[in-house]
Each structure stands twice: as C-alpha cells, then as structure tokens.
Amino acid sequence: LSFFRVTPAAHGGSQGRGPIGATAAGLCQSHSNAGSEPCLRPTPQLTATLNPLSTKRAITTPETPLTKRSVSARSPHQLLSPSSFSPSATPSQKYSSRSNRGEVVTSFGSTQGVSWSGRGGAGNISLKVLGCPEPLTGSYKSMFQKLSDIREVLTCKIEELGSELKEHYKIEAFTPVLVPAQEPVTLLGQIGCDSNGKLNHKSVILEGDREHSSGAQIPVDLSELKEYSLFPGQVVVMEGINTTGRKLVATRLYEVPGSPLLLRFAAGTVCAVLSALEPILCQGLSGLHKLFA
C-alpha cells in the first residue's frame, strides 16, 4: 500500500474517469514487474471508497413551516386607546324602562313657593392652602423622595393616629414592644410581614413607633382574637400579654373610629336619595343632569 497512488484524474471530474477495475489492474501489473511485492487486488471496500456514486447526501436541517398568527391577537402596530382597557357594562334595562322619571319620592319640610337661586358673584370666596405648600409652589421629582423623608412622614402618621386612638379609648400610656410584662400592655405600631411572601396569621409582626419602641419589631400571635382584618403598613393599637419580650399574644385590637355621618336638613329643602344601578355608566347621575339641564 505504500506504493499505491491515486491520481486526481481518478476521482476528479467526468473527464479521464475509467473503470475502477482497469485502473486497479494497471497498478497491479506495473507493481508485479518489480517483483518485490505480490499483486494487489481491488477489494470491495476499496471499490466502495473510490466509487463517486456512493457519496452520502449532505445533511440539511428540515424547514419548519411557519405557523399562522392568530387573528384575534392584537397587532403591535395598533394604537392604544383608553377604551381598550376600560371595563364595559351593559345598560340596565330596569333603569331605562322606569315610569316614574322625575317624580319626587319623598320630601322633608315645606316645598310650596320656594324659589331656587344661586348667589352668583355676590359672595366673597377665599382659598388657602392647607398643609405643606411646597408640592404646589415648587418643583420636585415624583417618587424620588429620600428614604429619610419617607420615614419621617410614616412616623408622623403613626404618632398622629396613635394620639387619636389614645384620646378616643382613654388609654393611659403605650408600652415599648420589647419590654416584658406579666400584665396586659397596650402597644402602638404598624403591621408588617416577617418574610417576602403574603401576609398570613403566622407571619404578622408589629413594628413599634419611634417614640416608645424606637422602631423595634416583635412577632404577634393572633390566636386569641375572634376576628381581625390586617394589611401591611396598617397603624394599629394592640392590647396583649408580652411575658418574655419576644412575642406578643394579642387579646384586643383597637379599631379606628370612623367619622360621624352628619345629616343636616334645613327648612324648605328637599331630601332625595339617588341610587345608581350601574356605577360604571352612572345612569342615575346622567338622568338627574338631563332633568335639571
């Protein structure tokens, strides 16, 4: 095999290509004249190697047919509008088919001979800014407040609401959250979660205020409460037992007093109760506007 040579014409183009057997025989005859080695015979393996018809086909990746886009999908080039995100509602058939439109259902006081008139420009109206005027008079970046400023606002809210609850429920004083006591104590703080998950009855912690507890935290056991409604950041006043200073067993949750509902009726005025059947469409308000327009 060391003297076996394959010329480029033997496996090149179509020109000069002859039978494999003849080429191998010629090589065998020229080599046999030398008398040094026996004649080489073409083997089936050699024939298969030199045969150009036995070359394998190039491996190609099959083309995957493109799937058609869904017709219902929103086109990326479609302009966004508020109507595409606004909830839709069907007008109430019961409200539109009512027969007592504009009828006074109930009234209070005497309504005979009453003339309705506005004050117009006769009254003196004065406006003043309540609270901090900097957001209205100066420029600032929204949501770019410092952490110290945010913490200061939250602290003021806790102290303000704590003083209101203390005055309403006649509470003598608040106790620090980490001070152990054998008697029931009253704590002021805000609700927090001890993990990054959702708030549940086993992950509730109470973060004390800065004045009494310096912002310390303590886990809260809610098993003694009959009912409660809590959310992270809620300012609460709790009463419970903290025997070890490491866990508070809450026995009472002071509710925030609501604002009293004041109803004042002057003589000669009409009290009408309006109920909108569809809050989204505001049919009751629209009907009242058309009636007095």
N, C-alpha and C positions, 0 to 999 in steps of 0.2 A: 504493500500500500504506500510505501514511501516514494515510489516512482510513479504512482498514479496521479495523473494531472487531468483536470477538466478545463478545457479552453472556454473562453467567454462565448464563442460561437456555438458551443454545445448546448448551452441553456440560455441563450440570449433571445433575439427576435426570431421571426419565422424564417429568415434567410440563413442558409447554411445549416439547417437543422435536419439531421438524418435519423435513421432508426437507432434506437438505443443499442440494439444487439450488434449492429455493424460497427458502431464506434467502439464498443467494448471488445469486439473480436479483433479489430485492428490493433488496439492496445495490447491485446493478449499475444498477437503474432509478433509484434516488434519486441515484446519483452521476452518471448520464448527464444528468440535468436540469441539473446545474450547468454542463455544457458545457466544463469545464476539462480533463478527462482522459478518455480513451477508457474504454469499459465493460470492467470486469474480468470474466473468465470463470473459473469454478472449474476448476482443473487437477486431474488425477488425484492429484498429490502432495498438494494441499490437501485433497482428499476423504479421502485415506487418513489424513491427520493429524487431521481432525475426526471421523472415524468412531470411535465408542466401542467398536465390536466388534473393532477392530484393536489394542487394547491388549495388551501382552505379559503373559504369566503371570509372576508373581513367582518369582524363582529361589530354590529351597529346597534345603537340604542333604539328600541321601537318608539315611534312617536305616539304620545298620548293625545287623544283627541281633546280639544278644548271644550270644556263644559259651558253651556249657555248660561248667561247671567239670569238671575231671577227677575221677572218682570216687575214683581212687587217691591223689589229693593229700591231704596231712594237713590237717585242719581247724585253723584258727588258734585256735579255742576249745578244742581238745583238750588236756587236761592232760599235761604232760611227765612222763615217768617214766624211771628208770634202765634199765628193761627195753627201752625203745625204742632206746637207744644201746648196749646191751651186746651183744657178739658171741654168736651162737648156735652150738651144736655138737650133733651127733648122738651119742648114747651109743654107745660101741664095743660091737659085738656079740661080738667076740672076747673082750673082758674079762668081759662079763656071762655068757658061756657057758663059763667056765673050770670045770674039775672038781676042781682042787687048792686049793680055798679053805681058808685057814688052815693049810696044810701048810708045815712048815719045810723050805726048800730046802737050806740049808747052815748049818752052825754051827761055832763055834770054841770050843774048851775043853770042859770037862765041864759038862753041864747037869743031872745027876742030883741030886735032892734039894735044889734051890735054891729058896729062898723069897724072893719079891719083896715088899718092904715099904718104905714111904716113911718119911722122917724126921719128917714132921709138923711140930709146933712145937718140937721139941727143939733144932734147930739155930738158932744166932744169925745172923740175916741183917742186914747193914748196907748201906745205899745211900749213894752220894756222887755229886755232880755232877762230871762231867769237862768241862774246858774253861771257856768263859765262861758264868757263871750268869745274866747279865742277861736273856737272852730268856725264862728260866723264872721269874725273880723280879720283873721289872719289865715295864711296858707299853711297847710300841713299835708303830709303824705298819709293817706288812709292805710290802715293795717301795718304801719311802720312805727308804731309806738315802742318805746323802750320797755323792757321787761320790768324795770323798777316802777315805771309809771302804771303799768297794768296791775302790778301787785298792790300798789298804793290805792288804786280805785277799788279793787276787790276787798281790801282791808277796810276801807271806809264803808262799803256796802254791808260788810259783816257787822261792824260796830253800830251802824245806823239801825239795821234791822234788829240787832240784839238789844239795843236800848228800847225799841218799841215793844218787843216781846217782854222785856223785863218790867216795863211800866204797866203793860196790859195784864199780865198774870201775877203782878205783885211779887216778883222774885227778889229775894234779898240780895244775893250776890252769886256770881258764877265761880266755879271751881276749876283750877287747871286740870287738864286731861290726864297728866302723868302722876298726879298726887293720889296715893292710895287712901281709901277711907272706908270705914265699916258701915257708915250710914249712907243713905241715898244722897247723891250730889246732883247738881244741875250744871250742865256743860253747854258752852256755846261754840259753834264751829260750822264748818261746811262739809257736805258729804263728798267722799272720794272713793276711788276703787284701788285695791291693792295690786292689781295686775293690769295688763293691757287689754284684757277681754271685756265682755259685757258685765255690767253691774248685776250682782245677784245677792241673795241673803247671806252668803258666806264671805263675800269679798268687800263688804262695806267697811269703810274706815271713817273716822271723824277727825278732821283737821281743825285743831283749835284756833281761836283768834290770836292775834299778836299781843293784845294787851294782857290777857290772863294766861295763855298757854304758849306764847312765843312761836306759834305755828306748829307745835308738836302734833303727832298723829297717834291714834290708838284704834285697834280693831273694835268693832261693835257687834254684840250678839243680839239679834232681833227676835229670838225665840219667845220672849216674854210679851211681845207686843201682839195685840189681837189683829190690828190692821195698820198698814202704813203705805205710804207712797213716796218713794225717794228717787232722786236722779243726781248724777254727778254735778257738783257745784252748788247744790241746794243749801242755803243757810238755814240751820235748824237749831233748836234748843232741846236738848235731851235730858231726861232725868233717869238715873240708874244707879247701879252699885259697881264700884271700882275698887275691889278689895286688894288687888295686887298692883294696881297702877299699870297693868299691861293689857287689860281687856275690860271693856265696859259692857255690862249686861243692862241694856236699855229696858226700862219699865214704863216710860211715858214719853211721848213725842208731842211737844207743844206745837199746835197748828198756828199758822199766821192768820191773824184776824183779818177778815175781809172788810172792804169799805162799805159802810151802811148805804142802803139804797133809799135815797130821799125822793119822795113824790110830792110835789107841791102843786096844788090846784088853786088858781085864782078865780074869783067870781067872774062869770061871763065867758069862761074859756071852755072849749070842747075837748074832751079826752077821747081820743080814738086809738085803738090798738090795731096795728098793722102787722100782718104775718106774711112773709114771703114764702110761697111754697117752693120756689126754685131759687136757692141762694146764688147760683151762678148767673141766671138770667135776670134776677131782680125784677120780676114781673110786678110785684106789689108796688115797688118804688116807681117803676115806669108808668104804671096806671095812675098813681097819685099825681105824678108830674103832668100827665096828659089831662087830668081832670081839672087842675087849677091853672094850667097854662093859658 
